[in-house]
Amino acid sequence: MTHNSAVIDMPRARFEELVSDALDELPERLTAMMDNVVVLVEDADADDPSLLGLYVGVALTARGSDYAGSLPDRILIYRRAILEICATEDQVVAEVATTVVHEVAHHFGIDDERLHALGWG
């Protein structure tokens, strides 16, 4: 992975605010359908430090009667990985928004292939 020599330094609180803003930008009809999922900011994925985000759980489209009582699904947004590929705060804002949309789409059962086709690679 090529590291950006001008990695932006952003406090965790500001990054979390950007994630919250990105969630607020989602259409209300979508967020109303999100069920049993939490969005968390973590520094990095231990297995793949270049990973920007990850959905961990059972997509809404795959849930059956055995899902009742399950712990919340998790959408993880990886702060360090996003900051490493961005040189400006505007780039961070855009990448956070794209990553949040991407992971929320997985919650709704949309796979990577379909996301790429829709331009949300």
C-alpha positions as CSV (number, residue, x, y, z in Angstrom):
1,M,0.0,0.0,0.0
2,T,1.3,3.4,-0.9
3,H,1.3,5.7,2.1
4,N,0.3,9.4,1.7
5,S,3.2,11.5,2.8
6,A,0.8,14.2,3.9
7,V,-1.5,12.1,6.1
8,I,-4.1,14.3,7.6
9,D,-4.1,14.6,11.4
10,M,-7.7,14.6,12.7
11,P,-8.8,14.2,16.3
12,R,-10.9,11.1,16.9
13,A,-13.9,13.3,18.0
14,R,-13.9,15.2,14.7
15,F,-13.7,11.9,12.7
16,E,-16.6,10.5,14.8
17,E,-18.5,13.7,14.0
18,L,-18.0,13.1,10.2
19,V,-19.3,9.5,10.6
20,S,-22.4,10.9,12.4
21,D,-22.8,13.5,9.7
22,A,-22.6,10.8,7.0
23,L,-25.3,8.8,8.8
24,D,-27.5,11.9,9.0
25,E,-27.2,12.3,5.2
26,L,-28.8,8.9,4.6
27,P,-32.4,9.1,3.5
28,E,-34.7,8.9,6.5
29,R,-36.7,6.0,4.9
30,L,-33.5,4.0,4.9
31,T,-32.4,4.8,8.4
32,A,-35.9,3.9,9.7
33,M,-35.5,0.4,8.2
34,M,-32.0,-0.2,9.8
35,D,-32.5,-2.7,12.5
36,N,-30.3,-4.0,15.3
37,V,-27.1,-2.4,14.1
38,V,-24.5,-0.1,15.6
39,V,-22.0,2.1,13.9
40,L,-18.5,2.2,15.5
41,V,-15.3,4.0,14.8
42,E,-12.2,1.9,15.3
43,D,-8.6,2.8,14.6
44,A,-7.8,-0.1,12.2
45,D,-8.7,-3.7,11.3
46,A,-6.0,-5.9,12.9
47,D,-6.1,-8.4,9.9
48,D,-6.2,-5.8,7.1
49,P,-4.9,-2.3,8.1
50,S,-5.9,-0.9,4.7
51,L,-9.6,-1.9,5.2
52,L,-11.7,1.3,5.3
53,G,-14.9,-0.2,6.8
54,L,-16.5,-3.5,7.6
55,Y,-20.0,-4.8,8.1
56,V,-20.2,-7.6,10.7
57,G,-23.6,-9.3,11.0
58,V,-26.5,-10.8,9.2
59,A,-28.0,-8.6,6.4
60,L,-31.6,-7.7,6.7
61,T,-32.4,-9.8,3.6
62,A,-30.8,-12.9,5.2
63,R,-32.4,-12.8,8.6
64,G,-34.8,-15.6,9.6
65,S,-36.7,-16.4,12.7
66,D,-33.5,-17.6,14.4
67,Y,-32.1,-14.1,14.3
68,A,-34.4,-12.9,17.2
69,G,-32.4,-11.9,20.3
70,S,-29.1,-11.6,18.4
71,L,-26.5,-9.1,19.5
72,P,-26.5,-6.0,17.3
73,D,-24.7,-6.1,13.9
74,R,-21.8,-3.8,13.7
75,I,-20.7,-1.4,11.0
76,L,-17.0,-0.5,11.7
77,I,-15.4,2.6,10.2
78,Y,-11.6,2.5,10.3
79,R,-10.2,5.9,11.1
80,R,-6.5,5.3,10.5
81,A,-7.0,3.6,7.2
82,I,-9.2,6.5,5.9
83,L,-6.9,9.2,7.2
84,E,-3.9,7.4,5.5
85,I,-5.4,7.7,2.0
86,C,-6.6,11.3,2.4
87,A,-4.6,14.6,2.3
88,T,-7.3,17.1,3.1
89,E,-10.3,17.2,5.4
90,D,-12.6,17.4,2.3
91,Q,-11.2,14.1,1.1
92,V,-11.8,12.6,4.6
93,V,-15.4,13.9,4.5
94,A,-16.0,12.3,1.1
95,E,-14.3,9.0,2.0
96,V,-16.2,8.7,5.3
97,A,-19.5,9.3,3.4
98,T,-18.7,6.7,0.8
99,T,-17.5,4.1,3.3
100,V,-20.6,4.6,5.5
101,V,-22.9,4.2,2.5
102,H,-21.0,1.1,1.4
103,E,-21.3,-0.6,4.8
104,V,-24.9,0.4,5.3
105,A,-25.7,-1.1,1.9
106,H,-24.2,-4.4,3.2
107,H,-26.6,-4.2,6.1
108,F,-29.4,-4.1,3.5
109,G,-28.0,-7.1,1.7
110,I,-26.3,-5.3,-1.2
111,D,-23.1,-7.0,-2.2
112,D,-19.8,-5.4,-3.4
113,E,-20.5,-6.3,-7.1
114,R,-23.8,-4.4,-7.0
115,L,-22.3,-1.5,-5.1
116,H,-19.5,-1.2,-7.7
117,A,-22.1,-1.2,-10.5
118,L,-23.9,1.6,-8.7
119,G,-20.7,3.6,-8.4
120,W,-20.2,3.1,-4.7
121,G,-17.0,1.0,-5.0
